[in-house]
Amino acid sequence: CSRVSVAVEERLVYFWSIGTCLVILLSWLVMEYLNSWRHLIAFLALPSLIVIISLK
């Protein structure tokens, strides 16, 4: 059981690290080219909206 929890924990660390880097990259691109924090929020909300819609 502890091996499984360690493996899951390691994957979550990578998940959060990669997600943080992607948010920073997306923020830079949106603010550089669109110069709108509203567009940034909309782009960042898309994955959550897709999951919510797919679960219904």
PQR file with spaces between the fields and no chain letter, atoms N, CA, C, O and H, PARSE charges and radii, in Angstrom:
ATOM       1  N    CYS     1       0.829   -1.199    0.000 -0.4000 1.5000
ATOM       2  CA   CYS     1       0.000    0.000    0.000 -0.0000 2.0000
ATOM       3  C    CYS     1       0.868    1.255    0.000  0.5500 1.7000
ATOM       4  O    CYS     1       0.540    2.232   -0.674 -0.5500 1.4000
ATOM       5  N    SER     2       1.953    1.241    0.736 -0.4000 1.5000
ATOM       6  CA   SER     2       2.798    2.431    0.795 -0.0000 2.0000
ATOM       7  C    SER     2       3.527    2.667   -0.526  0.5500 1.7000
ATOM       8  O    SER     2       3.811    3.810   -0.881 -0.5500 1.4000
ATOM       9  H    SER     2       2.219    0.447    1.284  0.4000 1.0000
ATOM      10  N    ARG     3       3.833    1.583   -1.260 -0.4000 1.5000
ATOM      11  CA   ARG     3       4.471    1.745   -2.566 -0.0000 2.0000
ATOM      12  C    ARG     3       3.543    2.463   -3.540  0.5500 1.7000
ATOM      13  O    ARG     3       3.979    3.309   -4.320 -0.5500 1.4000
ATOM      14  H    ARG     3       3.602    0.654   -0.971  0.4000 1.0000
ATOM      15  N    VAL     4       2.271    2.117   -3.484 -0.4000 1.5000
ATOM      16  CA   VAL     4       1.293    2.744   -4.365 -0.0000 2.0000
ATOM      17  C    VAL     4       1.145    4.214   -4.025  0.5500 1.7000
ATOM      18  O    VAL     4       1.117    5.056   -4.922 -0.5500 1.4000
ATOM      19  H    VAL     4       1.918    1.429   -2.850  0.4000 1.0000
ATOM      20  N    SER     5       1.052    4.532   -2.753 -0.4000 1.5000
ATOM      21  CA   SER     5       0.885    5.931   -2.363 -0.0000 2.0000
ATOM      22  C    SER     5       2.107    6.758   -2.724  0.5500 1.7000
ATOM      23  O    SER     5       1.976    7.926   -3.091 -0.5500 1.4000
ATOM      24  H    SER     5       1.076    3.848   -2.024  0.4000 1.0000
ATOM      25  N    VAL     6       3.295    6.169   -2.625 -0.4000 1.5000
ATOM      26  CA   VAL     6       4.510    6.888   -3.012 -0.0000 2.0000
ATOM      27  C    VAL     6       4.512    7.132   -4.516  0.5500 1.7000
ATOM      28  O    VAL     6       4.879    8.219   -4.962 -0.5500 1.4000
ATOM      29  H    VAL     6       3.401    5.221   -2.327  0.4000 1.0000
ATOM      30  N    ALA     7       4.112    6.143   -5.302 -0.4000 1.5000
ATOM      31  CA   ALA     7       4.070    6.302   -6.757 -0.0000 2.0000
ATOM      32  C    ALA     7       3.066    7.373   -7.162  0.5500 1.7000
ATOM      33  O    ALA     7       3.342    8.188   -8.042 -0.5500 1.4000
ATOM      34  H    ALA     7       3.814    5.260   -4.941  0.4000 1.0000
ATOM      35  N    VAL     8       1.914    7.370   -6.527 -0.4000 1.5000
ATOM      36  CA   VAL     8       0.894    8.377   -6.826 -0.0000 2.0000
ATOM      37  C    VAL     8       1.396    9.753   -6.419  0.5500 1.7000
ATOM      38  O    VAL     8       1.207   10.725   -7.149 -0.5500 1.4000
ATOM      39  H    VAL     8       1.689    6.707   -5.813  0.4000 1.0000
ATOM      40  N    GLU     9       2.021    9.839   -5.280 -0.4000 1.5000
ATOM      41  CA   GLU     9       2.543   11.117   -4.799 -0.0000 2.0000
ATOM      42  C    GLU     9       3.604   11.672   -5.748  0.5500 1.7000
ATOM      43  O    GLU     9       3.631   12.873   -6.014 -0.5500 1.4000
ATOM      44  H    GLU     9       2.174    9.049   -4.686  0.4000 1.0000
ATOM      45  N    GLU    10       4.474   10.806   -6.257 -0.4000 1.5000
ATOM      46  CA   GLU    10       5.496   11.248   -7.208 -0.0000 2.0000
ATOM      47  C    GLU    10       4.864   11.758   -8.497  0.5500 1.7000
ATOM      48  O    GLU    10       5.313   12.758   -9.058 -0.5500 1.4000
ATOM      49  H    GLU    10       4.452    9.830   -6.042  0.4000 1.0000
ATOM      50  N    ARG    11       3.836   11.083   -8.962 -0.4000 1.5000
ATOM      51  CA   ARG    11       3.166   11.534  -10.183 -0.0000 2.0000
ATOM      52  C    ARG    11       2.456   12.860   -9.963  0.5500 1.7000
ATOM      53  O    ARG    11       2.444   13.709  -10.854 -0.5500 1.4000
ATOM      54  H    ARG    11       3.471   10.271   -8.506  0.4000 1.0000
ATOM      55  N    LEU    12       1.868   13.050   -8.794 -0.4000 1.5000
ATOM      56  CA   LEU    12       1.208   14.316   -8.507 -0.0000 2.0000
ATOM      57  C    LEU    12       2.200   15.467   -8.471  0.5500 1.7000
ATOM      58  O    LEU    12       1.884   16.579   -8.892 -0.5500 1.4000
ATOM      59  H    LEU    12       1.878   12.360   -8.070  0.4000 1.0000
ATOM      60  N    VAL    13       3.400   15.201   -7.967 -0.4000 1.5000
ATOM      61  CA   VAL    13       4.429   16.239   -7.943 -0.0000 2.0000
ATOM      62  C    VAL    13       4.750   16.673   -9.369  0.5500 1.7000
ATOM      63  O    VAL    13       4.852   17.868   -9.645 -0.5500 1.4000
ATOM      64  H    VAL    13       3.658   14.297   -7.625  0.4000 1.0000
ATOM      65  N    TYR    14       4.911   15.709  -10.279 -0.4000 1.5000
ATOM      66  CA   TYR    14       5.173   16.049  -11.677 -0.0000 2.0000
ATOM      67  C    TYR    14       3.978   16.754  -12.301  0.5500 1.7000
ATOM      68  O    TYR    14       4.148   17.712  -13.056 -0.5500 1.4000
ATOM      69  H    TYR    14       4.828   14.738  -10.055  0.4000 1.0000
ATOM      70  N    PHE    15       2.785   16.295  -11.995 -0.4000 1.5000
ATOM      71  CA   PHE    15       1.566   16.904  -12.530 -0.0000 2.0000
ATOM      72  C    PHE    15       1.497   18.378  -12.167  0.5500 1.7000
ATOM      73  O    PHE    15       1.270   19.223  -13.033 -0.5500 1.4000
ATOM      74  H    PHE    15       2.647   15.517  -11.382  0.4000 1.0000
ATOM      75  N    TRP    16       1.690   18.692  -10.891 -0.4000 1.5000
ATOM      76  CA   TRP    16       1.614   20.085  -10.452 -0.0000 2.0000
ATOM      77  C    TRP    16       2.755   20.920  -11.014  0.5500 1.7000
ATOM      78  O    TRP    16       2.550   22.081  -11.368 -0.5500 1.4000
ATOM      79  H    TRP    16       1.874   18.006  -10.187  0.4000 1.0000
ATOM      80  N    SER    17       3.937   20.358  -11.103 -0.4000 1.5000
ATOM      81  CA   SER    17       5.084   21.098  -11.644 -0.0000 2.0000
ATOM      82  C    SER    17       4.886   21.429  -13.116  0.5500 1.7000
ATOM      83  O    SER    17       5.123   22.560  -13.542 -0.5500 1.4000
ATOM      84  H    SER    17       4.104   19.414  -10.816  0.4000 1.0000
ATOM      85  N    ILE    18       4.456   20.447  -13.882 -0.4000 1.5000
ATOM      86  CA   ILE    18       4.220   20.675  -15.311 -0.0000 2.0000
ATOM      87  C    ILE    18       3.063   21.648  -15.505  0.5500 1.7000
ATOM      88  O    ILE    18       3.129   22.527  -16.364 -0.5500 1.4000
ATOM      89  H    ILE    18       4.264   19.529  -13.535  0.4000 1.0000
ATOM      90  N    GLY    19       2.015   21.498  -14.720 -0.4000 1.5000
ATOM      91  CA   GLY    19       0.875   22.409  -14.812 -0.0000 2.0000
ATOM      92  C    GLY    19       1.256   23.844  -14.509  0.5500 1.7000
ATOM      93  O    GLY    19       0.794   24.768  -15.179 -0.5500 1.4000
ATOM      94  H    GLY    19       1.962   20.783  -14.022  0.4000 1.0000
ATOM      95  N    THR    20       2.095   24.037  -13.508 -0.4000 1.5000
ATOM      96  CA   THR    20       2.549   25.382  -13.162 -0.0000 2.0000
ATOM      97  C    THR    20       3.360   25.986  -14.299  0.5500 1.7000
ATOM      98  O    THR    20       3.181   27.156  -14.636 -0.5500 1.4000
ATOM      99  H    THR    20       2.471   23.286  -12.964  0.4000 1.0000
ATOM     100  N    CYS    21       4.241   25.205  -14.885 -0.4000 1.5000
ATOM     101  CA   CYS    21       5.041   25.698  -16.018 -0.0000 2.0000
ATOM     102  C    CYS    21       4.150   26.039  -17.209  0.5500 1.7000
ATOM     103  O    CYS    21       4.387   27.038  -17.888 -0.5500 1.4000
ATOM     104  H    CYS    21       4.387   24.254  -14.611  0.4000 1.0000
ATOM     105  N    LEU    22       3.135   25.228  -17.469 -0.4000 1.5000
ATOM     106  CA   LEU    22       2.227   25.505  -18.581 -0.0000 2.0000
ATOM     107  C    LEU    22       1.407   26.767  -18.340  0.5500 1.7000
ATOM     108  O    LEU    22       1.148   27.521  -19.277 -0.5500 1.4000
ATOM     109  H    LEU    22       2.943   24.417  -16.917  0.4000 1.0000
ATOM     110  N    VAL    23       0.998   27.004  -17.111 -0.4000 1.5000
ATOM     111  CA   VAL    23       0.252   28.221  -16.787 -0.0000 2.0000
ATOM     112  C    VAL    23       1.131   29.448  -17.003  0.5500 1.7000
ATOM     113  O    VAL    23       0.673   30.457  -17.538 -0.5500 1.4000
ATOM     114  H    VAL    23       1.207   26.391  -16.349  0.4000 1.0000
ATOM     115  N    ILE    24       2.383   29.363  -16.590 -0.4000 1.5000
ATOM     116  CA   ILE    24       3.303   30.486  -16.788 -0.0000 2.0000
ATOM     117  C    ILE    24       3.513   30.747  -18.273  0.5500 1.7000
ATOM     118  O    ILE    24       3.497   31.898  -18.709 -0.5500 1.4000
ATOM     119  H    ILE    24       2.755   28.543  -16.156  0.4000 1.0000
ATOM     120  N    LEU    25       3.709   29.691  -19.050 -0.4000 1.5000
ATOM     121  CA   LEU    25       3.896   29.843  -20.491 -0.0000 2.0000
ATOM     122  C    LEU    25       2.652   30.433  -21.148  0.5500 1.7000
ATOM     123  O    LEU    25       2.755   31.349  -21.964 -0.5500 1.4000
ATOM     124  H    LEU    25       3.722   28.756  -18.696  0.4000 1.0000
ATOM     125  N    LEU    26       1.488   29.919  -20.800 -0.4000 1.5000
ATOM     126  CA   LEU    26       0.245   30.441  -21.361 -0.0000 2.0000
ATOM     127  C    LEU    26       0.032   31.894  -20.957  0.5500 1.7000
ATOM     128  O    LEU    26      -0.420   32.703  -21.767 -0.5500 1.4000
ATOM     129  H    LEU    26       1.404   29.175  -20.137  0.4000 1.0000
ATOM     130  N    SER    27       0.351   32.228  -19.718 -0.4000 1.5000
ATOM     131  CA   SER    27       0.219   33.610  -19.256 -0.0000 2.0000
ATOM     132  C    SER    27       1.105   34.536  -20.072  0.5500 1.7000
ATOM     133  O    SER    27       0.678   35.612  -20.493 -0.5500 1.4000
ATOM     134  H    SER    27       0.719   31.571  -19.060  0.4000 1.0000
ATOM     135  N    TRP    28       2.326   34.112  -20.290 -0.4000 1.5000
ATOM     136  CA   TRP    28       3.249   34.934  -21.066 -0.0000 2.0000
ATOM     137  C    TRP    28       2.727   35.141  -22.490  0.5500 1.7000
ATOM     138  O    TRP    28       2.748   36.259  -23.007 -0.5500 1.4000
ATOM     139  H    TRP    28       2.672   33.239  -19.948  0.4000 1.0000
ATOM     140  N    LEU    29       2.259   34.055  -23.124 -0.4000 1.5000
ATOM     141  CA   LEU    29       1.776   34.157  -24.498 -0.0000 2.0000
ATOM     142  C    LEU    29       0.535   35.032  -24.603  0.5500 1.7000
ATOM     143  O    LEU    29       0.451   35.889  -25.482 -0.5500 1.4000
ATOM     144  H    LEU    29       2.243   33.148  -22.705  0.4000 1.0000
ATOM     145  N    VAL    30      -0.416   34.823  -23.724 -0.4000 1.5000
ATOM     146  CA   VAL    30      -1.665   35.590  -23.788 -0.0000 2.0000
ATOM     147  C    VAL    30      -1.407   37.063  -23.505  0.5500 1.7000
ATOM     148  O    VAL    30      -1.926   37.929  -24.209 -0.5500 1.4000
ATOM     149  H    VAL    30      -0.348   34.126  -23.009  0.4000 1.0000
ATOM     150  N    MET    31      -0.619   37.353  -22.493 -0.4000 1.5000
ATOM     151  CA   MET    31      -0.364   38.754  -22.158 -0.0000 2.0000
ATOM     152  C    MET    31       0.508   39.433  -23.213  0.5500 1.7000
ATOM     153  O    MET    31       0.385   40.636  -23.442 -0.5500 1.4000
ATOM     154  H    MET    31      -0.197   36.650  -21.921  0.4000 1.0000
ATOM     155  N    GLU    32       1.380   38.669  -23.851 -0.4000 1.5000
ATOM     156  CA   GLU    32       2.252   39.231  -24.890 -0.0000 2.0000
ATOM     157  C    GLU    32       1.463   39.580  -26.151  0.5500 1.7000
ATOM     158  O    GLU    32       1.640   40.657  -26.721 -0.5500 1.4000
ATOM     159  H    GLU    32       1.479   37.691  -23.665  0.4000 1.0000
ATOM     160  N    TYR    33       0.592   38.668  -26.581 -0.4000 1.5000
ATOM     161  CA   TYR    33      -0.077   38.846  -27.863 -0.0000 2.0000
ATOM     162  C    TYR    33      -1.494   39.402  -27.759  0.5500 1.7000
ATOM     163  O    TYR    33      -1.926   40.140  -28.645 -0.5500 1.4000
ATOM     164  H    TYR    33       0.448   37.794  -26.118  0.4000 1.0000
ATOM     165  N    LEU    34      -2.218   39.071  -26.713 -0.4000 1.5000
ATOM     166  CA   LEU    34      -3.593   39.555  -26.575 -0.0000 2.0000
ATOM     167  C    LEU    34      -3.714   40.694  -25.573  0.5500 1.7000
ATOM     168  O    LEU    34      -4.660   41.480  -25.634 -0.5500 1.4000
ATOM     169  H    LEU    34      -1.867   38.472  -25.993  0.4000 1.0000
ATOM     170  N    ASN    35      -2.763   40.784  -24.654 -0.4000 1.5000
ATOM     171  CA   ASN    35      -2.724   41.827  -23.633 -0.0000 2.0000
ATOM     172  C    ASN    35      -4.053   41.940  -22.878  0.5500 1.7000
ATOM     173  O    ASN    35      -4.566   43.038  -22.659 -0.5500 1.4000
ATOM     174  H    ASN    35      -1.995   40.146  -24.605  0.4000 1.0000
ATOM     175  N    SER    36      -4.591   40.799  -22.490 -0.4000 1.5000
ATOM     176  CA   SER    36      -5.872   40.788  -21.795 -0.0000 2.0000
ATOM     177  C    SER    36      -5.892   39.683  -20.741  0.5500 1.7000
ATOM     178  O    SER    36      -5.803   38.499  -21.065 -0.5500 1.4000
ATOM     179  H    SER    36      -4.174   39.907  -22.667  0.4000 1.0000
ATOM     180  N    TRP    37      -6.008   40.082  -19.492 -0.4000 1.5000
ATOM     181  CA   TRP    37      -6.068   39.079  -18.426 -0.0000 2.0000
ATOM     182  C    TRP    37      -7.391   38.330  -18.478  0.5500 1.7000
ATOM     183  O    TRP    37      -7.480   37.210  -17.974 -0.5500 1.4000
ATOM     184  H    TRP    37      -6.080   41.044  -19.229  0.4000 1.0000
ATOM     185  N    ARG    38      -8.422   38.922  -19.076 -0.4000 1.5000
ATOM     186  CA   ARG    38      -9.712   38.233  -19.194 -0.0000 2.0000
ATOM     187  C    ARG    38      -9.607   37.023  -20.125  0.5500 1.7000
ATOM     188  O    ARG    38     -10.184   35.970  -19.854 -0.5500 1.4000
ATOM     189  H    ARG    38      -8.350   39.832  -19.485  0.4000 1.0000
ATOM     190  N    HIS    39      -8.874   37.182  -21.209 -0.4000 1.5000
ATOM     191  CA   HIS    39      -8.636   36.039  -22.097 -0.0000 2.0000
ATOM     192  C    HIS    39      -7.828   34.967  -21.377  0.5500 1.7000
ATOM     193  O    HIS    39      -8.079   33.773  -21.547 -0.5500 1.4000
ATOM     194  H    HIS    39      -8.406   38.038  -21.429  0.4000 1.0000
ATOM     195  N    LEU    40      -6.866   35.392  -20.581 -0.4000 1.5000
ATOM     196  CA   LEU    40      -6.049   34.439  -19.828 -0.0000 2.0000
ATOM     197  C    LEU    40      -6.919   33.612  -18.890  0.5500 1.7000
ATOM     198  O    LEU    40      -6.780   32.390  -18.834 -0.5500 1.4000
ATOM     199  H    LEU    40      -6.663   36.361  -20.443  0.4000 1.0000
ATOM     200  N    ILE    41      -7.805   34.260  -18.161 -0.4000 1.5000
ATOM     201  CA   ILE    41      -8.700   33.543  -17.246 -0.0000 2.0000
ATOM     202  C    ILE    41      -9.589   32.573  -18.022  0.5500 1.7000
ATOM     203  O    ILE    41      -9.834   31.456  -17.567 -0.5500 1.4000
ATOM     204  H    ILE    41      -7.918   35.252  -18.206  0.4000 1.0000
ATOM     205  N    ALA    42     -10.068   32.993  -19.180 -0.4000 1.5000
ATOM     206  CA   ALA    42     -10.911   32.114  -19.999 -0.0000 2.0000
ATOM     207  C    ALA    42     -10.130   30.886  -20.462  0.5500 1.7000
ATOM     208  O    ALA    42     -10.644   29.768  -20.414 -0.5500 1.4000
ATOM     209  H    ALA    42      -9.869   33.901  -19.549  0.4000 1.0000
ATOM     210  N    PHE    43      -8.895   31.089  -20.908 -0.4000 1.5000
ATOM     211  CA   PHE    43      -8.067   29.955  -21.335 -0.0000 2.0000
ATOM     212  C    PHE    43      -7.758   29.021  -20.177  0.5500 1.7000
ATOM     213  O    PHE    43      -7.752   27.802  -20.347 -0.5500 1.4000
ATOM     214  H    PHE    43      -8.477   31.996  -20.947  0.4000 1.0000
ATOM     215  N    LEU    44      -7.502   29.579  -19.004 -0.4000 1.5000
ATOM     216  CA   LEU    44      -7.173   28.752  -17.846 -0.0000 2.0000
ATOM     217  C    LEU    44      -8.383   27.982  -17.325  0.5500 1.7000
ATOM     218  O    LEU    44      -8.227   26.944  -16.682 -0.5500 1.4000
ATOM     219  H    LEU    44      -7.507   30.570  -18.865  0.4000 1.0000
ATOM     220  N    ALA    45      -9.580   28.480  -17.597 -0.4000 1.5000
ATOM     221  CA   ALA    45     -10.791   27.800  -17.143 -0.0000 2.0000
ATOM     222  C    ALA    45     -11.216   26.676  -18.091  0.5500 1.7000
ATOM     223  O    ALA    45     -12.011   25.818  -17.708 -0.5500 1.4000
ATOM     224  H    ALA    45      -9.707   29.323  -18.119  0.4000 1.0000
ATOM     225  N    LEU    46     -10.706   26.670  -19.304 -0.4000 1.5000
ATOM     226  CA   LEU    46     -11.127   25.670  -20.291 -0.0000 2.0000
ATOM     227  C    LEU    46     -10.948   24.219  -19.843  0.5500 1.7000
ATOM     228  O    LEU    46     -11.886   23.438  -20.006 -0.5500 1.4000
ATOM     229  H    LEU    46     -10.060   27.367  -19.615  0.4000 1.0000
ATOM     230  N    PRO    47      -9.811   23.811  -19.295 -0.5600 1.5000
ATOM     231  CA   PRO    47      -9.697   22.402  -18.880  0.2800 2.0000
ATOM     232  C    PRO    47     -10.742   21.992  -17.843  0.5500 1.7000
ATOM     233  O    PRO    47     -11.288   20.891  -17.914 -0.5500 1.4000
ATOM     234  N    SER    48     -11.019   22.861  -16.893 -0.4000 1.5000
ATOM     235  CA   SER    48     -12.033   22.545  -15.883 -0.0000 2.0000
ATOM     236  C    SER    48     -13.414   22.439  -16.511  0.5500 1.7000
ATOM     237  O    SER    48     -14.189   21.548  -16.166 -0.5500 1.4000
ATOM     238  H    SER    48     -10.576   23.756  -16.835  0.4000 1.0000
ATOM     239  N    LEU    49     -13.721   23.337  -17.423 -0.4000 1.5000
ATOM     240  CA   LEU    49     -15.020   23.287  -18.091 -0.0000 2.0000
ATOM     241  C    LEU    49     -15.165   22.022  -18.932  0.5500 1.7000
ATOM     242  O    LEU    49     -16.238   21.419  -18.971 -0.5500 1.4000
ATOM     243  H    LEU    49     -13.091   24.061  -17.704  0.4000 1.0000
ATOM     244  N    ILE    50     -14.103   21.626  -19.595 -0.4000 1.5000
ATOM     245  CA   ILE    50     -14.147   20.404  -20.408 -0.0000 2.0000
ATOM     246  C    ILE    50     -14.405   19.186  -19.527  0.5500 1.7000
ATOM     247  O    ILE    50     -15.194   18.315  -19.891 -0.5500 1.4000
ATOM     248  H    ILE    50     -13.232   22.115  -19.563  0.4000 1.0000
ATOM     249  N    VAL    51     -13.755   19.119  -18.385 -0.4000 1.5000
ATOM     250  CA   VAL    51     -13.969   17.993  -17.465 -0.0000 2.0000
ATOM     251  C    VAL    51     -15.397   17.994  -16.946  0.5500 1.7000
ATOM     252  O    VAL    51     -16.037   16.943  -16.903 -0.5500 1.4000
ATOM     253  H    VAL    51     -13.114   19.827  -18.088  0.4000 1.0000
ATOM     254  N    ILE    52     -15.901   19.144  -16.555 -0.4000 1.5000
ATOM     255  CA   ILE    52     -17.269   19.233  -16.027 -0.0000 2.0000
ATOM     256  C    ILE    52     -18.281   18.798  -17.083  0.5500 1.7000
ATOM     257  O    ILE    52     -19.210   18.048  -16.783 -0.5500 1.4000
ATOM     258  H    ILE    52     -15.381   19.997  -16.590  0.4000 1.0000
ATOM     259  N    ILE    53     -18.103   19.264  -18.311 -0.4000 1.5000
ATOM     260  CA   ILE    53     -19.033   18.908  -19.382 -0.0000 2.0000
ATOM     261  C    ILE    53     -18.940   17.418  -19.716  0.5500 1.7000
ATOM     262  O    ILE    53     -19.958   16.776  -19.972 -0.5500 1.4000
ATOM     263  H    ILE    53     -17.349   19.873  -18.554  0.4000 1.0000
ATOM     264  N    SER    54     -17.733   16.872  -19.713 -0.4000 1.5000
ATOM     265  CA   SER    54     -17.581   15.457  -20.067 -0.0000 2.0000
ATOM     266  C    SER    54     -18.114   14.520  -18.988  0.5500 1.7000
ATOM     267  O    SER    54     -18.453   13.376  -19.291 -0.5500 1.4000
ATOM     268  H    SER    54     -16.905   17.394  -19.505  0.4000 1.0000
ATOM     269  N    LEU    55     -18.197   14.967  -17.752 -0.4000 1.5000
ATOM     270  CA   LEU    55     -18.703   14.118  -16.674 -0.0000 2.0000
ATOM     271  C    LEU    55     -20.223   14.067  -16.618  0.5500 1.7000
ATOM     272  O    LEU    55     -20.788   13.188  -15.968 -0.5500 1.4000
ATOM     273  H    LEU    55     -17.922   15.896  -17.506  0.4000 1.0000
ATOM     274  N    LYS    56     -20.880   14.985  -17.281 -0.4000 1.5000
ATOM     275  CA   LYS    56     -22.349   14.998  -17.237 -0.0000 2.0000
ATOM     276  C    LYS    56     -22.941   14.033  -18.210  0.5500 1.7000
ATOM     277  O    LYS    56     -24.164   13.919  -18.301 -0.5500 1.4000
ATOM     278  H    LYS    56     -20.421   15.699  -17.809  0.4000 1.0000
